[in-house]
Amino acid sequence: MNAPLREPSFRESVDIMFNRAVRLMDLSPGLEEKIRVCNSTYTVRFGVRLRGSIHTFTGYRSVHSEHMEPVKGGIRFAPSVHQDEVEALAALMTYKCALVEVPFGGSKGGLRIDPREWEEHEMELITRRFAYELAKRDLIHPSQNVPAPDMGTGEREMAWIVDQYRRMNTTDINSAACVTGKPLNAGGIHGRVEATGRGVQYALREFFRHPDDLKAAGLDGTLDGKRVIVQGLGNVGFHAAKFLSEEDGCRIVAVIERDGAIVNPKGIPIEFLKTHIGANGGVKGFPRGTYVEDGSSVLEMECDILIPAAMEAVITIENAARVRAPLIVEAANGPVTAGADEILRAKGTVIMPDLYVNAGGVTVSYFEWVKNLSHIRFGRMQRRQEEAHSLMLVNEIERILHETGAQMNLSDAFKQEFVRGAGELELVRSGLDDTMRIAYQSMREIWHGRKDVEDLRIAAYIVSISRVAQSYRSKGL
Ligand code: GLU
């Protein structure tokens, strides 16, 4: 197939991928259409008095599918936010949640703003006002619509949002569950901040457990020593790069940021680079690597794994043919356009799709929501009981060793590690790891099991769409 001449928009890209999957499925055209379309988009324009005059802001909250409720998805703060983008992102949330079996429909929000232009107290006023507009219409609600962080937002914004919701719903006992990604002291959960990056790591680890899949990408061995390029060192890119380099032995040979890229074939120390960006506003001047002003050219550098972790549409019909990475891991939403996807597939590049790779965030959001509704921290009841149980076993083994006169003993390090009961963070990691493994296997089964499915993305869409279809059918649609 030839590449389309015109680059499709983000929303068209998602639709093209959806259509490619449903062509291989047996859905009635009516149901197909019902699943594909975005149910509703609310647009709000509100004014906030700042710096002596009234400033008008435009925000959106799209609900793509309510086959399960609440619907879920982040709120993005960026100057580029527009309705089409929010709708594409909401659709991706539907498929993402279905793929990792998180019981939510898909939604997404956005506010057209450059957060860097405003002071913290101004951002608070703006965020609270936006939250008020959404909560008033149940577009923020523990059982209807639960936002979370996305580009340009984080714990701070979520804390303002939950507080705003509480002020408007003073008797709602489940108010903490109206939004996820909150700071710990405002009802958050351990491990949520790094969850998406952690999920990227678990996704790659699972991919590397399957030699056939590695072979499809022309790779072999383990993650140790693999050359990785990361585009975007925001929350997702930073954590993915940090974990992959510090725990799996990957070499981060290049990091691409807004102001250019840093290249170092020996590997970039990620924490150090992050601190440098924080202090200098960009990567330029970083002492442990070579600065390249044209960051996008670095996407085309030779490597084993390319991780686009910032924005949509960074790999397009313009540059796709020159991208040399045999494996692309979509940590951002929509970084590869449908046109680029076609070019890359024809070249044999393996793409691990966004709806799988970055699903770690919403997975841990789900755990946070459950925690908020159950009003108890994970592990609180069983941790010490588990420890007592393990200690009994250790004591008994030592008693037997002693009685049989064996000259051996269990090491203190082993005993400590074995006896330690799981706290919230360990449980979150275990739940996330399990989720990422199972979701990969469900895609993989279709990818290898069906001759007409050529890539992981379409396999992922098929798994998700059939789950959403199932749930519409059981509703009698
Ligand atoms: N914004 C994240 C995403 O795109 C997280 C959504 C959530 O936790 O609800 O998946």
Boltz pocket constraint, residues with backbone or C-beta under 6 A from the ligand:
constraints:
  - pocket:
      binder: B
      contacts: [[A, 72], [A, 73], [A, 74], [A, 75], [A, 146], [A, 147], [A, 148], [A, 149], [A, 150], [A, 151], [A, 180], [A, 333], [A, 358], [A, 359], [A, 361], [A, 362], [A, 363], [A, 365]]
      max_distance: 6.0
